[in-house]
Structures are given as structure tokens and as C-alpha cells.
């Protein structure tokens, strides 16, 4: 979806409402307009000596080669390597307009002096609704500050005092706080105007609080629905001027504007996390998303759902993750992750490495997986008294604790098969008592794509990313041909409906490209993102496409598959295999190589990568209260646990940790008490 949006959360369960009421009464949830005073990063404390005898956990890691197909693991490792080294190019709407529309040398911004506005002036804006439609609306300038214009739809009646309070707070407090922490938005920007434009409009959809539309950062010559402003929209149907949540939403959307300028193709989960962190930095409540996440933490952190109900948890998880990053490593490191040109976990790894961030307990450089593991433990414990004090939120004391996924009261040795999302987490409380033999093992491999994309070998895959432009190109020589030329290929795809498209293009001069019509392409274009007949939405499985290339007989022609995504949700992508042009005897299944195709973002894969797990054991009352294990493919973790002298039941924490997939991992637990 071509927008970064903040959604409205409705918590209907009575128990949740009761919890929130209690929290407000006790001061646990700080729904305030004063700004947060940041705590220092977690201090390193000395571990106190135990005063009573404690029990040790004796871990043993063993290889379980019987469950691992060496040939399969080789293929999985090779695919993972290809994914790791592939660089995904950022989409440039000005370049794309030149390629598809022949609009050369489009200016990145206006060079004329900005228009001076006065209260009461009128302007037309496009607003994007939840039906993926761009609707033209009329708005009137209602308030101005040195850094912002507030426009409201003509039909809206506003309380002037409420509007003044809102805009003065935004301009004098939120705007400088966000700029100081996250950086500045594009100034003077596409319109050569240093003012930020805020549109207050209805009809966006009942679940939308506000949004930033990334296409507004180019001139209309590059995108027909661009407002050509640094701006965001607030939903007047659900956000009143006097509601503190409106200011929270404004802080959230401003971060998106800033982040979009510095790192336009950042992964959505991390971008949204920083926008939620912006609300905390400005002293506003997170909106309850973290509470929703705490009820079921088995949700993939580095993914984002297009289902509004599920995305509530996405917001909560991402918010807690970025907040813990700030708590643990401070402002400088957090700012570095915001500004880093890499994306997602790769960005976190890059910042930790380049800043030599080391774990004081191991003296090793912290990895993104190490940090994620500590985050999962923190979400359960929230106790600053354990080890060096890292397992708590210092800047967000009202963070909810996650629920236990399952409690085992009997440990009979019967295998317990469970599943967990990649970078989701299961928490098992072990209440069997006595001495326990615990065994953990998981699947050695996992698919990159869903089962419906499975084929019998290698394929070419577009990758998945936001605000990106992936392509694969190859030249064919038809100079000695005449008559009918058929091009067939098998394809599977899952693309964000109405926003992300894949095109088959042809060029005879490597400069001018023509979009070719394919049997399954669509010309529908409600969002304005499509450049022509392109693949969109989802296939039910692999399908064969046949395209007539007869018009290129007697010529050399370059063919290209190009996948262009917008600035938010992305699907699983586009896969292609078994390309054939019988007329020249061409057949390519990518079994040996790229087959002469030049790739930029596309990658040759098999639908398999190694499956790894992050496992922790929490033993309060032990000399080693936290034990953490990276379980590699084919490894089995065996733990001997004597629970008789623990102060609380041990808790096993399990996360799957394969970065390049959204597929669920399967694992097995065996627990036997003696």
C-alpha cells in the first residue's frame, strides 16, 4: 500500500479495558503531553554473589545428522548466500516516469519561489482512502506557523482555540523533538517550500488515523496523484483536534516523512517502530498496540500484515523493539540505525559492527540476533535486578509483560510438536518439578516462499522489499527469424493488490522500453502506481504464460521483467521458471546459472534455506539465571534442569531466526522428569 499509516486500535475485550483503567489510575500508563526524559543506556552492574545454594543447568549441544540431508543443506546454504549478497535497488519515481512515459530530465523539485499563503486560501489535494482510491478534495488553510500549514476540508467546522493548541504544540514541541532525534525531512523539499503541509480530511477509512503517501515527494509529471508537498494527512472522521492521540499521530507521521527522506526503502516494520518511538519521545501513549502484542508474541517482528487486526500486534512489537534499542544502547546508536542506508536487521547488524557495540558479559560484538534474544527475554522478565540490568525498559516503565504461551505440568517424554513464526516467540513455563531432561530440536530447513511456490529446482525470484525496483534483463537475437515467435514461462506471484506490479518489457535500443501485454496482466490502476498492463495480486499456484514476440522478428531485442513496489506493505514477490522460445531453441530453468540474464535485485534460488532457532532458558534463583543458545540446522539442544531450588518455574523461550522467509518453523520439545 502506497502509504505509511497509523491505524486506530479498538480494544473491545472487557478485561483489556479493565487493565487499562487500573493502569491509568495507578499512573502506570503515562498519557501525558509533557516530553519524556530519556534514561541513560543500561548501566553495567556487578552480579551479586548468591546467598543460598542454587542449582545449575547443564546444557549439551549435539549434532543430529540423521535428520539432515547433506545435499539439501548444501542447496539451502547456497540459496541463503545468494540472498545475503543481493542488493535491492531503490525505486526512483522520476527515473521510472522517464522510462515508461518518455518524460526525460524531470526536475526533483520546483525551482520557483514558494507561494505565500494566508488564512482562508483554498487548495485542492488528493487523499488516499482505504479502498485504494485517490480522491480529489477541496481544502482551506486554517492555521499557519513558521514551519507548517494546517489545511482542512472546506466542509469541516473547527474550534479555533483547539486548532491553535494543536498546531502550537506540534510546531513548538513535536517538530523540534522529532528533528533533533530522527533528523530533518527534505527541506525545502519538492515544492521548494520549507513549510510542512498537514491535511485534515475525512473519508480515509474508519481504521486509519493518518498517513504519509510516498508519491507526494515527486512532481505530478512523475506521478499523476502526487500533491508535490512534504505532507501528511490526519483523518477527521476519527481524530478530533483536542484528542491527545491526534498529536501522537502527528509525531508518528512526521517520523515517516523524515525516515522516508533519509532511507526511502527501509523495511516497514522498523520504520513503523521508529514512528511509534516518536510518540513516546514526545510524551504520548503508544495507543495499546503493545498490550495486544503481549497477548500473543508469536508474531513475526520483521514482517507486516495487511490485515488491520493483525497489524495492531505489528505496531506493538515494533514499538517495543525500537524502545528497547534506545534503552539498551542510547540515543547515538538508535539514531545511527534510523540513518543507516541498509534495511531491517542488516541495518542493526551494520550499526553494531561499525560502532563496535560489545556485550559486556561476553566481550563479543552484539549481533541483531543477540539483541533480539535479549529483547524476547526482556518482554517476559522486565527485571533490572538480573545480571547487568539489561532486561527491562528504562524509558517505558508501563511496558506490558508478555503472556506465557503454554504451561507444562507433566513431563512424560512424549514429543511435543510446535510451530513458531520467524522472529516470533513462544514462552513455555515448565511446572513439572524435580529434575528434568529437556530436549529441543527443529526442522533443519524452511521454504523461502509458501508451498504453493514450490517447484522441482531453481527459479528466479524478485525478492521482496518496499520502495524498490528489481529487474532481470536478457538480450535475444531474432535477426534471422520471421513469422510467429512465442515466448513461454511459468510464474508464481503474490503482490500487494493495486500498488505493486511486475511488467514484461521489451526494447530494441536499450533506451526505450515497451510494456508487453501478457495473458494475466491487468490494466486496472486505482492507486496510480501502475505504468501499464502488469501482474498484480496473487496466483493460486504456478501458471504458464505465453507471449507473442513476432513483432520483433528480424531484430535484436532485450526482454526484461521488472518488479516495482511502493513505500509500504509488500507481498512475497514474483517467481519465474522454465522460460522458452522454441523458435530459437531457447530453454532456461536456471538449474546451472542465471542463464545469461542480468539481475538487479532478482536472485536465483531454490525454495529452501537453513532454519535456525534462538532458544533461551530463564532460571530465576540460579547462578546462571539466563542461558541463551543459537541452535543451528541439525543441532539438538539437551538440557539437564534441577528445578528443586529455583525460586520460580523455569521458562523456555523459543524463536525461529531465518531472516529471508515468512514461513513458519516447526520444532519438537521432549521433557521428562525423573
N, C-alpha and C positions, 0 to 999 in steps of 0.2 A: 504494500500500500504506500502510495507516494506521500506519506506524511509521518511525522513523529508526533504522537498524540498522547495525552494523558486522559485516562478514562475515569469515569465516575464509578466508585465502588459502593454497592448496596449490600450491606451485611444484614441478612434477614433473620439469622438464627437468634433466638432469644438469648441463648447462652452467651453468644458473642456480644450482644448488646449489653447484657449484664456485666460482662467483664470490662467493657469499655467504660461503663458508668462507674464501676468501682475504681478503675484506673484514674478516671478524671477526678473523682472525689479524693483520692489519695495523692494526687499530684504526680502519678506515675507517667501519665501521658501529658507532655508539655505542649499544649495547643496555644502558643503564645506568639506575639508579634515582635517581641524583643529578640535580638540576634543571639545565636549560640556562641558561647565562649569555648573555643576548642581546647580539649585536653592535650597534653603532651603525648607523644607516642609512648607505648607501653614501656615502662622502666624495667630494667633488668634487676630482679631481686634475688637475693641468695635463698636457696632452698633450705628450709629449716630441717634440722635433724628430727626424725620421728621419736616420739616419747614412749611409744608402745611397740611391741613386736608386730611386724606386718608380714604379709605373705607376698611372695614373688610370683610373677607369671613367667613361665619358661617357654619362650617361643622356639619353634623349629620350622624352618622353611625347607621343603623338599620338592624336587622335580617330579612331575607325574607325566613322564614321556608317553605312557600308554595311551593317554587321551589326546596326544598331539600328533597330527600328520605333518611330518617334516616338510614335505613338498608343499602342503597347504600353507604352512607357516612361512615358507620362503616367498610364496606369492603374496601373502598378506603383508609381509615386511616390505616387499618391493613396492606395493601399492602405497603403503604409508609413506615411504621415502619420496615417491613422486608427489604426493600431496603436500609434504613438508616443504619441498623446494619450489613449488609452484607459486609464482607471484600473480596476484589477481589485479588487473588494471582497473583504475577508477574511471567511471563514465564521465565524459565531458559533454554536456548538452550542446555547447556551441560547436564542438567538433562534429557531433552527430548530426546537427542541423546542416552543416556543410556537406557531409557525406550523403545524406538522404534527400535533402531539399536543394542542394546546389547553392546554399547561402554561404558564400566564402567571406572570410575575414569579418565575421560577426564581432562587434566590439563586446568586451566583457562587461562594460558599464557605460553609462551615459557620460559624455564629457561636457555637457551644458550645465550651467549653474542650476542648483536645485530650486524648485518652485517654492515660493514663500506662501504659506497658508495662514488663514485667520479662522477663528471660531465661526462656524456656520458654513464654511466652504463645503462643497459636495465633491464626491469622487465615487467611481464605480470600482468594485472589487469582485474577483472570482472567489467563491467559497466552495470548498470541497466537502461533500456530505458523506454519510456512511453508506450510501448507495453507489459510491464511487463516481458521482456526478459533479462537474464543475458548474456552479450556478452563478450567474451574474447578479449582483445586488447593489443597491444604491446606499451610500453611507454619508453621514455628515460629521465633520470634525467637531468634537465636543470639548476637547481639552488639549492643551499643549504644555510641554515642559522643554527644558533645554535639550533633552535627549530623546523625547518621544512625542508622538501624536496619537491621540486616542480617537478612533473613528467608530461610530455606532450606526447601525442601520436606521434609516430615516423614520421607521415606524416605532422606534423604541423611545420611551419616555424615561429619562434618567433623573435621579436625585442629584442635584449639583454638589451638595455637601459630601455625599457618599463618593461621587466621582473624584472630587478633589482629594479626599482622604486616600482613595485607592491610588491615584496617579502620583501624588506626592510621596507616598510610601514606596511605590515602585521606583520612581526616579531618584529619590534621595537615599534609599536604603538597599533595595534588591539589586538595582542596576550596578552600583559600585561594588557591592559584595560579590556578585557573580563575576564581574570583570576582574576583580582582584584575584579571585581564586582560579577561575577557569580560563581567563584570557578575554580578549575583546572580539566581538563579532566583526564582520567585514565592514570597515569604515573607510571612506564614506559609502561604500557599497555599490551595488549595481545601479542605483538611481543617483549616485553622486550626492546623496543627502545623508548627513550624519544622524538624522532622526530615525529612531525605530518606530515602525508603524504597528499599532495594535488595533485589530478589527474586532468589534463586539457585535456578534451576529448570531441569529438562530438558524434552525433547520439543519444543523450539523449531524444530528442523531442524538438520541437520549443517553447513550453511553459515552459520549465524547465531551470532555471538559474543555479541551483546547488542542490546537495542533500547529505544527510548523509544516509547510509544504515546500519541499526542497526545490521544486521547479520555479519558485518565486525569485531565485537568485540569478536568473538569466533574463535577458530581454525577451519580449513577446515574439520577436523574429525567430528565436530559438525554441520556444515552447508557447503554443497558442494560448494557454490558460495562465501564463505567468503574470503575476501582479507586479513583477520587477521592483520589489521592495524587500528590505530586511524587515520581516514582519512575522507575527503570529496571530492566530485567531482564538478568541475566547467565546465559548458557547453561551449565549444569553439565555437560552432555554433552561439551563441547569445551573448557571453561575450568576449569583447576584453580586452587585458591586460591594455590598457590605460583608459578604461572606469571606472569612479569612482564607478559605480554601481557594478563592479566586486569586489571591496574592500568591498562594502556594503554587497554583497552576502557572502563573506568570513567571515565577522563578524557574519552574521546571522547563517551560518553553524557551526562555531566554538561554538556558544552558544548551538546548538543542541548536539554537542559532550559532552560538559560539563554537560548539563542537563541530558542527557541520562545516564551518569555515576552515578550521584547523585540521580536521581529519574526516573528510566527507564520506568515506566508506567504512567508518568504524562499525563493528558489529553492533546490532541493535540492542542486545542485552546489556552491553557495557555502557552504551550511550544513554539508555534509559536509566541505568543505575546512577550515573552521574547527575542526571536531571532530578532524580529523587533525592540525591545527596544535596543538591542545590536548595531544595525545600528545607532540609534540616539546617543547613548553614545559615539560612535566613530566619530560622526560629519557628518554622511551621511544622505541623504534624504530617506524617507520611501518609495519612489517609486510610490506615488499616490494612494496606496490602501486605505488610509484613506479618500481621496476625493470620491472614488467610494462608500465607506460605507456611507458617509454623504448624498448621494442622496437618499438612502433607508435604514434607520436604523432599519427597521423591519426585522431583520435577527438574528437568534439565536446565541448569543455570545458563549455559551458553547456547540457548535457543529461545525462540519467541513464538507464541501461539497466536494465530489469527482469530481464535475463539476468545471473546471478551471475558467469559467466565474463567478460562484458564490463564489468561494474561494477567489477571489480578495477582496470581501467585508469581508470575514472571516479574512484575513490578516489585513485589515484596522481596524476592530473593536477590534481585539485582541491587536494590536499595541497601539491604543488609551487607552484601558483599563489598560495595564501594565504601560504605560506612566503616566496616571493619578494616579495609585497606587504609583509610585515614587514621583510624585509631591505632593501628599496629605500626605504621611507618611514617605517619605525619604528612604535613601539607606538601612538602617538596616532592616526595615520591609520588603522592597522589596526583599532583599537577603534572608530573612527568608522564604518567600513564595517560592522562587526558590528551596531552600534546603529542604523544608518540605516534608516528605515522603507521606503525604496524597495528594490527587489529586483534581484539579479543585476548585470549590467553597468550598469544605470541607477543602482544604488546606488554603484558605484565612480565613475561619472561625477559624481554628485552630491557625493560627498565631495571629489573632486579639485577641483571648481569652488568649493565653499563654503570650502575651506581654501586656495584659491589655490596649488595644487600646480603648480609650473612645472618644465619641463625645463631644466636649467642650460645645455644645449648650444643650445637654440633660443629660450629665454626664453618659450615659449608654455605655456599651461595644458595639463597632461597629460590626455589622454582615456583611457577604458578601452581603446580600440583601440590607442593608443600604448603603453600599459603591456603589453597582450597581446603586441604585436610584440616588445618588448624581452624579454618572458618567453620567447618562442619562440627568440630568439637566445641567451639565457642557457642554455637547456636544451641547446643544441648546444655553445656555446663554453666556458662556465664558466671564464672567464679574467678575473681582476681587473685585469690589466695593460692592457686595451684601453680607449681613450677615458677616461672619468671613473671607471672601475672598477665600473660598474653590472652588468656581465654575469657575475655569479657569485652563489653562495649563501653568505653570510657566516655564517648561523646553522645551516646544514646542509651541512657540508663533504663529506658522503658522498653527496650527490645524484648519481644516475646521469646520464651523458650520453645523449642520445637517439641512436638509430641513424640513419645515412643511409638514406633511402628508396630511392634509386636512384642509380647512378653512370653518367654518360655518358662513354664512351671515344671515341666517334666523333661528330662534329658535322657532319652532311651537309646540314642544312637541311630534312630531312624532318619534317613536323609531328608532334609527339608529343602525343597527346590523353590527358589525365589527369583524375582526379577527386579532390576533397578535401572532407572534411566542413566544415561551418561551424565556425569556431574549432577546427578540427583543422589539422594542419600536415604538409606534405611537405618533405623536405630532399633536394636534388639536388646531388651532387658533380659538378662539370664538369671532367673529366680529359682533355679533347680536346687541350689545349695550344695554344700560339700565340695569334693574335688571333681573337677570337670575336665574331660578331654574334648577339646573343640577342634574341629577340622573345617577349613574353608577351601573351596576350590571353585573356579569359574570357567566358563567357556573360554577357549583359547583364541577364538576369532569372532568377528561380528561383521555384518554387512555394512558397506558404506551407504547403500540405498535400500529401500524396502524390498521385500521378497518379490514384489511384482516387477522389479527391475532386474531380477536375476537372469543371467544368460550363461552360456557354456564356456565363457572365456573372457578375453579382454574386450573392452569397449572404450570409446572416447566419451568423457563426461565433462560437462561445462563448469563444474564446481558450483558452489553456492556462495553468494555474497550480496551485500547491499551496495547501491550506487556504483555498479560495476559494469564493465563492458568486456566480455570474454568472447574470443573468436578462434576459429580454426580455418585455415585457408590452404588451397592447393590449386596449382595450375594444371590444365589439361590441354592437350594438343589435338584439335579436331580439324586441322588444316586439310587433311586428305580425305575428309568424310563428307558425305552428302546423305540426304534422306533423314529418316527418323533416328533420333538419338535418345534413348531412355536412360534415366538415372534413377536407381532404386536404392533405398536404405531402410534399415529398421531403426525405429526410435521409441524411446520411452521418456516421458517428461511429467514433471509436477511443478507448475509455475504459478506465481501469485496472479489470481484472476483479475483481469482488467488493468494490471500495472506492469507486469514483467513479460517480455516477449522474446522469442527466438525467430530469427529470419534466415532464409536461404537467399544468398545474394550471388550475383554474377557480375564480372567486369572483364572487358576486353582490353582496357588500357591501364588497369590497376589504380585508377583515379576515380572514375565514375562507376558507381555501383547501382545495380538494379535489383530490387526485391522480386524474387520469383514466386509465383503462386504455387502452393503445394496443396495436396488433397485435403489436409486437415488444418490449414491455416485459417485465421479469422481476420476480417476487416473491421470488426467492431472495435470502437475506441472511445469508451465513455470517459476515461481519465485524461485523454490527450497524450498519453505516453507512447502510443504505437506509431511507428513510421510507415506502416503498410501491412500487407497480409502476413501475419506472423503466428507462430504457435503460441498458445496460451492455455491456461487451466491445466487439466490433468487427463492423462490417458488411463485406460483401465488395465493396461499391460503393454507389452511390446506390439507395435503395429508397423506394417510395411508401407512406405510412401513411394510413389512413382511420379517423377517429374520429367516433362518433355524438354530436352535441351536442343531440339532440332534447329532452332533459330541461330545456334552458334556453330553449325556445320561450316567447315571451311575456315575456321578461326581458332586462335588460341584463346582460352577463356579461364579465368580464375573463379573458382567456386568458394564460397565462404558461408559457414554457419556462425551466426553472431547472436549472443545472448546479452540483452541489456536489461538491467534491473534498476529499480528506483531506490529511494532512500529509506526504506523500512523493511517490512517483512519479506522474506524470500522463501521460495519453495525448495524442493530437493534438487531442482535443476533439470538439465536436458542431457540425455544419453543417446548415443548413436553407434550403430554397428552394421556390419555386413553391407558396405557400400559397393555398388556395382554399376558399371557402364558396359554392358555386354558388347556394344559396337566396337570398342577398342580392347576388349578382353580384360577390362579393369575389374578387380575384385579385392576388397580390403576388409579384413576382420580385425586388424590391429593386434594380431597374436604375436608378432615379432617386433614391431616398431610402430611409430606414428604413421608409417606408410607414405611419407612424403608430405604430410600435412604440417604446416607451420602453426604452432599453437601459441596462444597468448591468453592464459587463464584456463583453457581446456587442459585436461590431463588424461593420459591413457591409464586406465585402471582395470583391475578385476574387482568384483563386488565383494571384497573381503579385506579386512585389516586386522592387526592383532588387538585382542581385548585385554586390557589391563584393569586392575582394581586398586583402590585405595582403602585399606582396612585399618581401623583403629580400635583399641580396647581401652575403655575408661574404667579404672580400678581405684575408686576413691578409698583412701585408707591404706594404699600400698606405697612402698618406697618408690615405685615406678607407676604413678597414677595414670599416666598416658603412655601408651605404646602404639607406634604407627608403623605400618607395613605397606610397601609397594609390592603388589603381587603381580608378577609378570605372567605372560601366557604360559600355561603348562606347569605353573608352580602351585603347590599345595601348602597352605599355612596350617600348622598344627600348634595348638596352644594347650599347655597344662595349667589349669587355673584352680587354685585353692581358695575358695570363697569364704572360708570359715572365719577369717579375721578381717574381711573388708567391712568398712562401715556401711556400705550400700552395695546392692547387687551390681555386678559388672555390666557394662553396656558395650555391645559390639556395634561399631559404626561401619557401614559398607557403602562405598560409592564406586560406580564404574567410571573409567577415566580414559576412554578413547575419544580424542578431540574431533576426529574428522567424520563423525557419523551422528545421526539422531536415533539410531536403532537401539532398542532396549537390550540390556545384557542379562544373561541367566547365570545363576551361581547356586551352589549347594552348600548347606551347613549340616554338619553332624556334631551333635553334642551328647556326650554320655557321662553321667555322673557315677562316681564309684562309691 
